[in-house]
Structure formats: C-alpha cells, structure tokens
Amino acid sequence: MSTVPLTKRGAELLRAELQRLKSVERPAVVNSIAEARAQGDLSENAEYDAAKEKQGFIEGRIAELESKLAAAQVIDPTTVEADGRVVFGATVELEDLESGKPVKYQIVGDDEADIDHGLVSISSPIARALIGKTDGDIASVQAPGGAREYEIISVKYV
C-alpha cells in the first residue's frame, strides 16, 4: 500500500469526519432502518431502501477514511527543511507572467485540495510543475486552457 501525503491540518479534518460518521451518522442511519422495518413490508418501502443506501455510503466512506489514515504520511509544513525549494506543504506565491496577477497556493494532499482557498493537490498540474523549484524560477504549467507560465516570488513553510 502506498502512503497518502497529508498535512497536519488535513489529517485532523479526516479524523474529525471519521469521528462524525461513526458517532453521529452511523447511529442515525441505523435508527432510520429500524423505523422503516417497523412499518412492515420491506419490498415496497422507499424509506427502508433509502436508509440502506445511505448506510452503504456511510460504511464505504468510513472504510475509505480508515484506509487513508492508516496509510497517511502526515507532514507538518513548519518542520520541513527544503532550503527554499517547493515541496509538499509549501505555500508558494506566484506571479502569472501573462496577466501579472499574483496568486498564492499551498500544496496539499488530494483530499485537502480546495482551489477557492488556495489549496492545490500534489497531483495537480500546477503542483507538479512547481515541485523542486525555488524563488525566481519560472514554472510552465500545462493546464486545460493551455500552457501558462508562473514566476515563483516566494516559498514559505507555514
């Protein structure tokens, strides 16, 4: 099994979701199934079917989260020693060379990615183009909208 890179914050979010699923969602769906069973005939009971489907989703998500957390390699960006290079967990300030617009991204695990909050997945085209680069380097990114170039303004480990 390969490791799943996560930031410290990302691992905490997955643990919180797992805890919520186990302590809130799972008992609620078990109660829904019990109530639907009490109504009698299960062959035409839409509430029972919906509750069983939701239970399957919850159990699948619990298994997925447990697997990811078991394989997690938790990385605290504040302890990274990368000599100014872009690595997993780094926060990178860039300038789009075409528009001159500044952008800021943190490179995180796949489950943590949220472009609206500046969190890009380690497996995204931009993260792959940035890894290993330092201040002043130019990164060419093959994006769906075409090639773009960014200059790295700063690399921080926060």
C-alpha positions in Angstrom: 0.0 0.0 0.0 1.4 3.4 -0.9 1.5 6.3 1.5 -1.0 9.1 1.3 0.6 12.5 2.0 -1.4 14.8 4.2 -0.7 18.0 6.0 -1.3 18.0 9.8 -4.5 20.1 9.2 -5.7 17.7 6.5 -5.2 14.6 8.8 -7.1 16.4 11.6 -10.0 17.1 9.2 -10.2 13.5 8.1 -10.1 12.3 11.7 -13.0 14.7 12.5 -15.0 13.5 9.6 -14.4 9.8 10.6 -15.4 10.6 14.2 -18.6 12.3 13.0 -19.5 9.5 10.7 -19.0 6.9 13.4 -20.7 8.7 16.3 -23.5 10.7 14.6 -24.2 9.5 11.0 -24.0 5.7 11.6 -26.3 5.6 14.6 -28.8 7.9 12.8 -29.0 5.7 9.8 -29.3 2.6 12.0 -32.3 4.2 13.7 -33.8 5.1 10.2 -33.5 1.5 9.1 -35.2 0.3 12.4 -38.0 2.7 11.9 -38.5 1.7 8.3 -38.5 -2.0 9.3 -41.2 -1.3 11.9 -43.5 -0.2 9.1 -43.8 -3.7 7.8 -43.4 -4.9 4.2 -39.9 -4.1 3.1 -40.4 -4.9 -0.6 -42.1 -1.6 -1.4 -40.7 0.5 1.4 -38.9 3.5 -0.1 -37.7 4.8 3.3 -36.0 1.4 4.0 -34.3 1.4 0.6 -33.1 5.0 1.1 -31.8 4.3 4.6 -29.9 1.1 3.4 -28.4 3.1 0.5 -27.2 5.8 2.9 -25.8 3.2 5.3 -23.8 1.7 2.4 -22.4 5.1 1.6 -21.5 5.9 5.2 -19.8 2.5 5.7 -17.9 2.9 2.5 -16.7 6.4 3.5 -15.7 5.1 6.9 -13.6 2.3 5.3 -12.1 4.8 2.9 -11.1 7.2 5.7 -9.7 4.5 7.9 -7.6 3.2 5.0 -6.3 6.7 4.1 -5.5 7.5 7.7 -3.7 4.1 8.1 -1.6 4.9 5.1 -1.1 8.6 5.9 2.2 10.2 5.9 1.4 13.3 8.0 3.7 16.2 7.1 3.9 19.4 9.2 5.0 22.2 6.8 6.5 24.2 9.6 9.1 21.5 10.2 10.1 21.0 6.6 13.8 21.6 5.7 13.8 22.2 2.0 16.3 25.1 1.5 13.7 27.3 -0.3 12.5 24.6 -2.7 8.9 24.0 -3.4 7.9 20.7 -1.6 4.7 19.2 -0.3 3.1 21.5 2.3 4.9 24.6 1.0 3.0 27.8 0.4 4.1 29.4 -2.8 3.5 33.0 -4.0 3.5 33.2 -7.8 3.0 35.8 -10.5 1.2 34.8 -13.6 3.6 36.1 -16.3 0.8 36.6 -18.9 -1.5 38.7 -16.7 0.9 39.9 -14.0 -1.7 38.8 -11.4 -0.2 37.4 -8.1 -1.6 34.1 -6.8 -0.8 32.1 -3.7 -1.1 28.3 -3.3 -0.3 25.7 -0.7 0.5 22.3 -2.0 -1.6 19.7 -0.1 -2.9 16.1 -0.3 -5.6 15.1 -2.8 -8.3 15.1 0.0 -7.4 18.5 1.2 -7.4 20.3 -2.2 -9.7 23.4 -2.4 -8.7 25.9 -5.1 -11.1 28.5 -3.7 -9.0 28.6 -0.5 -5.6 28.4 -2.4 -5.1 24.7 -1.6 -3.9 22.7 -4.6 -3.4 18.9 -4.8 0.1 17.5 -5.0 -1.1 15.6 -8.1 -2.4 18.7 -9.9 -0.6 20.1 -13.0 0.5 23.3 -11.2 1.9 21.5 -8.2 3.8 19.0 -10.3 5.3 22.0 -12.3 6.3 23.8 -9.1 7.9 20.9 -7.1 11.6 21.4 -6.8 11.7 25.0 -8.0 12.9 28.0 -5.9 12.4 31.7 -5.8 12.8 33.4 -9.1 12.3 30.2 -11.1 9.7 30.0 -13.9 7.2 27.2 -13.9 5.4 26.2 -17.1 2.1 24.6 -16.4 0.1 22.6 -19.0 -3.4 23.5 -17.9 -6.7 22.5 -19.7 -6.9 26.1 -21.0 -3.4 25.9 -22.5 0.2 26.5 -21.3 0.7 29.1 -18.6 3.9 30.4 -17.0 4.4 31.5 -13.4 7.3 33.1 -11.7 7.9 32.0 -8.2 8.0 35.0 -5.9 8.4 33.3 -2.5 8.3 29.8 -0.9 7.2 29.6 2.7 6.7 26.6 5.1 3.8 27.7 7.3 
